[in-house]
Structures are given as structure tokens and as C-alpha cells.
């Protein structure tokens, strides 16, 4: 019996030894497996933390005007720019043991499993901040055990490759706070119009409570629920020991001031400008749209917010009575090409079609300065005279006829100078010049000024019958203002990535394509549209109605009108601005519709430049200024009713004085009557001017 007992004892000892060794082997192999698993994970590449980040757009004067995003409005900020309150509030409500675990918390997991088994649901969460961060980066939000396993796996990878500070920073920059705001900086801006580091304890607690259910706890959705949730967070902060009882009570009593309720639209100021900016970067500079929308870029533009706001204000005021009449405005610096203001319509919310960059319309008489510039190159001068009269133009070897007319079909029925023809926008003078030069000449000259749109070399081109863009037409006037340089419009000064590296930088692109002497002469003549004295019985100057608005600032320009389009383009040495008005369906303008473009332009130029110097246009060394009688082109005397300072290429200025208006005096012995009679006889002989003879010869021999 004793022998059997000892045998049984030995068997039991051997069994326990086997169990012990088996257990040790299991533990050993489990340890090896876990070590190998951890080593495998550690040797894997660090998981990417890259997430789409909102790019911020700034004006040239440093104001935030908008942003580009992929639908997730996020502004990445470092941990030390978040403020202690938001860090403490988030840790208190989401993961108090954050600094004590390695990605997942066994205690929380056990508690969650027990609760879920007891209730038969999966409502009790156990995710740590690291797990939530992993879910936001790599996984869906499905409540399945497979997702939980993958979540823990990714969390472990994050913990092995990144510090706690990097994980917490990433979490607070990616978590969703509702209404399109991702990350604490976007949330602080959305709900309180603040930066995250300036949040109060009460504000921080309210934001920290939102991620559990943005649609439930957003103060924009339900302020009572948001406040109750805030109190839960504040109590958790007290329990965690990061806030005193007194601080908590003060925070609960704080009257929180919410920002105006809105969603994050991305385009706060100058939406048409921002659309044009995107188009310019993507189409002309091959910029990656994905990087533009999600790269967290800082985009420094050329826009001046004061000018932009003034443009939008004037458009809204001037066009308020006509719901369908549309407009576009472009203002740029002719020295650099910097786009300072741009409006592609009167209401972006009603129409996103950008008329400033996408529409093409007939420019009308705004093409005439290119024509007259070409005529200067061919030897004509500001005092060259042609007869303004009803004219039938014959071309194509006599097979075709063209019958243009002046406004209201009124003509001088006499000879007028180029200076006066431009000021009153005489169509007959322009057409005769067009025929003299040849139709191709205007096409070539327009291209020198920067016109890239297709133009047909036909008679009516001189009156602006080929479509051009508003931006294109406005920038093409820059050479008049800058001494003959073609400039390329630019929207951006530079683009910087989130690490401060300059990704893209522009420089002023300017090329001397035109003669500075002739551009100066043209600019001098283009000032004439604002000088009422250059008007005639049959036509007044085209800018007379807005001359007083401009006061005494040196300004030059040209208006243009067709049946469906109204233009005004003008400039100073600092700013060139173009305004177009018309209907999108190209219906005919009625009544005062054609006047809106001039009014908007004049008031904009006045207000946009109110703090700038009143600069005169420079005169090149090979150009001289003389006073002429603008009606006959001769040197003016003190007796002429109008004496107009006019520029000529040196050596081409008139040398003969006008004696038509010499006054009689008591002691002149009647000599003045004799002089005037000789002058009239001489003028009668000149009635058929050499230019008109040349014009007749050209049209007869076409």
C-alpha cells in the first residue's frame, strides 16, 4: 500500500513537471512569437502620418482671403502651439493613461469586453488616443472585432516608431470636430474665431467634448448638449488633477461667445480671384491640384484687399437695379503684372462663371489705340488729318463694300486730327487709317501688345469685332503705361510648404516689344477722352461724363461699345484697370447700360489710388511736347480757343502757327483781316489732304 502511494506521488510529480515545463515552453514560445512579431513590426517602415492639409491663401497685404482643401479643412500646428488647456482636456476625456500604455490599454479593453458581454452590444469603447489616431489615418469606423485588431496593430506600429508627443500632435491635428473642421486649429477658428493656443479652459473643454459625436455635441447644433458634455470634460479634468475645483466652477460659469454659425467655405474674400488663381497655377504652371488642395501650402498672392473690396462694393452699388446685367473688372500693376483686384461677376453665389478670365467679348473701340500706334510707326502723327464723313469702303478688288457709321450717324463733314478722332472715337477716321495700313497690320500690332485671341484681318476689326478676354484686353494696355513693355499678369508671389520651403516663386516677366516714344505719344493722346475741349459739334469726348470724378490725376484710357458690350480701360503709371459690362446672353444694351462700365472704372480708379502719388506719365528724350490747335493740328497761338500740349517724335512736330484766330486790335491797320483771309485760302486748298488722296488711291487699287 505504501509502495502504491509513493508511486502515485511520483506520477503526480512527473505530471506537474510536465505541466510546468509545458507551461514554460508555451510562455517561452509565446515570448519568442511576440518578440518576433514586435521585431517584425519594428522593422516595417514607419506608417505615414501624412494627411490632407488645407492650403491657406494670403493677400499681398497679409490678410487671409481663403483656402484650398479636399473637403477636410485642417491647419496643422505643432503641439506647443495648442495650449495646455486643450491638451489636458483631451487627455482627461479621451485617454488619461496615454503616457502609461503602448498603444492599447489592457485595463480599458477588459472593462469594455465585460460591459459589452453583459449588455450584448458593442457600445462600450476602449480605444486609446493612439488607436483613434490609427483609425483616422488608416481604417474605417466600423465597429467590428477585425477592425479593432487592425486598430491595435497600427497603434503598436505608431508607438514603436513615434514619440508620444508626435502621436498626440497628430491626433489633435486630424480628429474631426464637425462642420468640415479637422484638427484643433480649424475647430478653434470655426467655433470661436481663435487660434488654439488662445482658448480658455471652458472653450477647450467644449471642443474636447465634440469628437465623441460631432453631430450631437456641436454647439452650433445643440448648445445645451454641448454645454452638458463640456461639464463632463471639466469634471474629468478635475479628477485627473489638471484643474482645481475653483477653476472648474469658474469655467462652468463662463459665458462662451460662439462665432457666427457657418460651414467652412474656403473662399472668404475675392472668390473669382481665387478661381482664377487656381486656373493660373494648374494650367499655366502645371501645378499639381492634389498638392494645391491638400499640401498645407501657404500661398502669397498679389491681391490687395482694399482694392478688391472697393471693386466689389462699386459693382454691387452700380448694378443693383438690373438683376441680369453682368460685369467683370481687372486691375493690375503695369510695372509688374501683379493682379491687384479681380471680379468675374457681380455675385459669386449666384454665378461662379468668371467673366474676367473665361468670357470673350467684342472689345469695340478699345482696339483703336493699337491701330493708331501702328499708324505712328508708319509715319502718321497726332495732327495728321483725315475727313470724317459718311463713307463707303470698297475692298477685295471692288467686290466687297463696308458701310460703318459714327455714333448716332453724325460726322464732322470736315477734316479732323488723329488726336481729336481718338478723343471722340470717330469711326470713319479709324476705318480710313485701317485701310491705309492694311488689315494685317492691326492683327500684328495687337499681338505685340499681348493679344493672343484669334483676330480676323477684316475691315470691321478696327471697330472691335473680334472676341477678346477681359483680362487679356486689360493687360494689353500696360505697355502704354510702362514705356512699351509687355508684361505677363501674375497672381502669386510665392508658395511655401508646411516646413517653410519655397516651392514656387514668380518674378516679373516683362519684355520690350513696343517703342517707348510711340507709347508715350499714344498715352498723351489717350488722355484726350477726358478733355471736353477736344469735343466737336458732332461729337463730345467719350470720357467727359467721368472727367470730374478723376479730378486732377493724370489718367489715360479708351472706352468701347458695341451693341452688346460696354468697355472702359484706363491707366495711370501705377495701375491699369479694365471694366466690362453686358449680358451673358449677348442681348443688346439698353438705355444707360453702356454707362455703367465708365462709372465703375472712374470711381474705382479714384478710390483705389486715393493714397497714391499723382504721377505724370514720363516723356522719353526723343519726344517733344508742343502746344497745338487740336482742330487743325498747327502750333497754337495765344489767340487759339484751345491750346493742347501734345507729344511728337522729335523733328516731326509742326512748325507752322495757326493764325485763324488772331484778334483784331485798334492799331493793326487791318493786317489781321488780310492774314485770316490768306489762312482761309490756304486751308481751302488743303481741303483735299494728302492722306485722303492716299486713302482714295489705296481703296481704288485694292
Buried (B, 14 or more C-beta within 10 A) or exposed (E): EEEEEEEEEEEEEEEEEEEEEEEEEEEEEEEEEEEEEEEEBEEEEEBEBEBBBBBBBBBBEEBEBBBBBBEBBBBBBEBEEBBEBBBBBBBBBBBBEBEEBBBBBEEBBEEBEEBBEEEEEEEBBBBBBBBBBBBBBBBEEEEEEEBBEBBBBBBBBBBBBBEEEBBBBBBBBBBBBBBBBBBBBBBBBBBBEBBBBEBBBBBBBBBBBBBBEBEBBBBBBBBEBBBEBBBBBBBBBBEBEBBEEEBBEBBBEBEBEBBEEEEBEBBBBBBBBBBBBBBBBEEEEEBEEEBBBBBBBBBBBBBBBBBBEBBBEBBEEBBEEBEEBBBBBBBBBBBBBBBBBBBBBBBBEEBBBBBBBBBBBBBBBBBBBBBBBBBBBEEBBBBBBBBBEEBEBBBEEEEEEBEBBBBEEBBBEBBBBBBBBBBBBBBBBBBBBBBBBBBEBBBBBBBBBBBEBEBEBBBBBBBBBBBBBBBBBBBBBBBBBBBBBBBBBBBBBEBBBBEEEEBBEBEEEBEEBBBBBBBBBBBBBBBBBBBEBBBBEBBBBBBBBBBEBBEEBBBBBBBBBBEBBBBBBBBBBBBBBBBBBBBEEEEEBEEEBBBBBBBBBBBBBBBBBEEEEEEEBEBBEEBBBBBBBBBBBBBBBEBBEBBBEBBBBEEBBBEEBBBBBBEEEEEEEEEBEEBBEEBEEEEEEEEEBEBBEBBEEBBEEB
